[in-house]
């Protein structure tokens, strides 16, 4: 499914799993009574886990269940608000090749550690099309790492004040380039821990997505860092690996931090959508729509609202909270004011 998938014990339920059905859902299996099964909901990078439909009071993930006849379990996934760009490298300036194109707190850096014969340089072409480009960057030059074996790229990526960090980049290799890229992470920029390995092919560039949300300490961390090193794999011991449009994005720290059941009633507002019951900003309960609205925005003038029951986004702006201006699809709108 688009929003994510399930893991039963250690087996991911996906079409590409060896021996798995296609489509993979609904999944049916036979299990031994009395032997617990661990079910883990694994959201896709742009979604978050919102609960179990058959167990509305249960929020645990992973969840341990005792199999019984006819047991059904459905994970709910909901879209995350748009992430904010924190750090970005487009490598379009050969003179300042490793300088960030953008860094929200000016803390984003790239440092290089060469192997015995490594050269860090720039190049153009090779199929890079700007698939992960941001801020209107064109398809100019990219980072070329010649003879990459033994080399490491280090990225300082502060996530201060943000959650749900997501790392993305475009990459490819030459026929004799390194066939494996090893990604490590650090919580203080010094000691690095293995995260995952990526097989790179001598084909058109691909976009690599690394979801960092499950790393304890990755969020809201001024010392967070990643590294990329190289191994031969099915590649060669010379050639090159290439990179372009490296990004780190995340959500402002205030989002999703107060569970709905912990909110208390402290005011009513009314607007085009109906009566709004406001518990604790940025969480708003909307009785007319029968669901919670999560409010998120990058500043005081632009907000996005996810409306659960409608499964859609609404656009709002903030004048002076709790007064919100709600726009309709035609560009009109009106203020939401306090309800007596």
N, C-alpha and C positions, 0 to 999 in steps of 0.2 A: 504493500500500500504506500501511497505517497507520503503519509505522515510518519511512517516508521515501520518497525517489525518487532516480533517477539523472539525471545530466546527461551527454550525449555531446557532447564538444567544448563548444559553447555552447548546445545545445538541451536544455531540460528535457523528460524523458520523462514527461508527465502527460496525462490525458485532455483537459484544457483547452487544451493546446498546439495551435495551429492545425494542422489536418491530421492530428493524432495519433489513434490508435485508442482505443476505449473498450470494454473495459478496456485500459490501456496496457501491462500485463505479462501474459505474457512478451513482451518487445520483440524484434522481428526486423528486421535491416537488412542491406543489402549495402554493403560498403566496399571500398576499393582496397587490394590487398595492398602491403605495404611503406610505407604511409602511416599513421603512428601515430594512434590515436584516444585522446583523453583522456576517461576515465570518472571522474566525481565522484559519490560517494555523499553525498546531502544528507539527514541525519536530520531527522525531525519534531522540534518543540520538546521533547517529553518522551522522546526516544530519543537514543541515541548510536550511532555507527558502530562495529561490532565485528569487521570483517574481511570478506574475500572467501571464500566457501565453497569455490570451486574452487582457491583459492590460499592454503592455510592458513598458509604461511610469509610471506605478503605482507601488510603492514599499511599501505602507502602509500595516501593519499587526498588528492588525485586520483591516479589510476593511469594510466600511459601503456601501451597495449597495441598490438601489431601484429596486425591482423586475419588470421585464417587460417580455413580451412574448418571449420565445426562448433564454433567457439569459443563457450563459454558462460561467463558471469560473473554471479555472484549476490552482491549486497551483503547482509550480515547486520546487522540493527539490533536493539538490545536496549533495554528501558525503562531510563530513568534512575531512581534513587531519588527519593522525594519531595523537592522543593526546599524550602529554608527561606525563610520570609518575612523579607525584610530591611527593606523600606520600604513604607508603605501610607498612602494618603489616601482617606477616604470622604466628605469634604466635608459631613459631617452637623452640624457646629457652625458656624453662620453667623457667630458672633462671632470664632472662630479658624479661618476658612475654609481658609486655606492651611497651617495647622499640620499636621504628619503625625499621623495616627491612631496610627501605630506606626513607630518607627525603631530598628533593632537596636542601633545605636551612637550614636543621637541625632544622626547626621550628615545625615539626609535633609531637604532643604529644597526649597521651591518659591519661585522669584522671578519676578516679572512685569515685562515691558517693554511698555507700551501703545503702540498705534498712535495716529494723530492723533485718533480719536474712540472709542477702546476704553474699555469699562467692564468690570471684573472683579467679578462679583456671584454670588449664589446663586439657585437656583430649585428647584422640585419637579416631580414628574410627568414628562411628555414620554416616557413609555414605559420609563424606567429601572427595571429590576427587580432589580438587585443580582446580575447574572449573574457578575460577578467580585468580589463582596463577600467579605471575610474577617473573621475574629474575631467572627462573629455580628452584624456591622453590618447594620442595617435599611436599607430604601430610603427614606432621608430626603431631604436636599437634595443638590444636585450643583453643580459649578462651571459658571457660565454666562459666556461671553466675548462680550459685545456688540460689534458692529463690529470683528471680529477682524483685518481686513487691516492689516498693519504691526505687529501685536503678536507677542510671543514669550513662551512659558512655558519657564523654565529649571528643571531638576531636578538637584539634587546627590544622587547615588546611590552612596555608597561601597560597594565590593564587597570590602572587606578580608577576606582569609582565605577567599574563596569563588570558585568556578568556575561555568561554565555559567549566566551571568546571563540572566534572562528578564524582559522588560518587558511589562506588559499594562494595558489600560485600556478602559473603555466610552466610546463617543462617538457623537454624531449632530450634525446641523446643521439650521437652519431653511431655508426655501426660499431666502432671500436671504443665507444665511451662506456662509462660505468653503468652496469645494468641494474644496480640497486642504489637507492637513496635511503639512508637510515636517518630517521628523525628522532631527536632526543629533546627533553625539556628540562628546564631548571627553574626553581622557585626563587633563587637569589643571584643567578647569573654566574655561578661558579661550578657547582656540582651538577652534572647532567645525567638524566635517567632515560633509558630507552622507552620510546613511545610506539613506534611502528616502522616497518620497512615498506618501501614502495618499489615495485618492479617498473623500470622505465624502458620503453621500446624505441627503436630507431625509426619512428613514424611521425606523423603530424603531432604537434604539441597537444597535450591534454591538460585539463585543469584539475589539480589535486586539491581536495578539501579535507582539512584536518579539524574535526570538532574537538575542542579542548574542554568542554563543560565538565567532563567527568574527572578531570585532574584536580584533586583537592589542593587548593592554594593557587590555582591558575587565575581565578577571578580576583579583581580588586587588589592586584599585586604590582607594586612599582618595580619589582625586581624580576618579573617573569621574562624568560628567554627561551628560544628554540635554537637548535642547531641541525644542520643537514650535512652528513658525511657520506662517503661513497664506498661501494664495494663492487667487485667485478661482476658477480652474478653471471648472467648469460651474455654480458657485454664483453668488452675487451679491456686491455690494460693501458690504453692510450686514448686517442679520440677526445671527445668533449661531451659535457652536459651543459644544457642551456636553460636559463630561467627568465621569466618576464612577469610583470604585473603581480608582484607579491603584496598581499594585503593581510591585515589583521583588523577584524571588525568585532564589535561587542555591543551589548545592551547596557544603557545606563543602569546603575546599581539599584535604583529604586523599584525596578519592575519585578513583579511576582514575589515580593518579599513578605507579604501579609496574606496568609491563607484566608479565603472568604469566610470560613466559620469563626474566625477570630475578630471579624469586624463588628463594630457596634453602630447602632443608628444614631446619627447626630445631625441630620438635616434632610430636607426634601427639596428637590428642584424640579422644575417642569420645563419642557421644551418640545420640539417637533416630534421627538420619539415617544413622548408621553412623560409620565411621572418618574423621576429619578430618585432613588433612595441612596444617599451618599453615606458610606460607612467610614472609610479612611482613604483619602486620596493617595495613590491613583486608582483605587479600586472602587467601582460604582456598581451598585446592584440596580437592575432595571426590572421591576415587577411586571411591567407591561410586556416585556420581551421574555420574561421568565429566565433570566440568566445574569451572570456577572459580566461587566464590561471592564477590561483592563486598559487603562489610559497610559499612553507612552508618547513622549515627544522629545526632540533634541534640544528644545529651548522653550521660552515662555510664549512663543507665538504659533507653534505648530504641534499638534497632537494627533495621534492615531488611536482609535478605539477599536478593540476587537469585541464584537457582540456575539456571545456564545450561541444563542438560540438561532440567530440569523446566519451564522457562519459567514460574516462579512466584516469589512472594515468601514468605519465612518471617519470623516475628517473633521477636526475641530481646531479652534484656536483659543488661546488663553488671554483674556484681557486682565482681569484681576480675579483670581480664583476666590470663590466658587462660581463666578460668572463665566460661562463658556459660550462661545459663538459656534454654532453648528451649521456647517455648509451642506447644501443638498447637491445632487449631481449636476444641476444646471448652473451652479455658481451662486445661487441665492442662499439664504439662511436667516437665522434669527438667534437672539441671545437666549441662553438658558438662565433663568433667574431663580432666586430663592422662592420656594413655595410656602405660603403661609401655613 
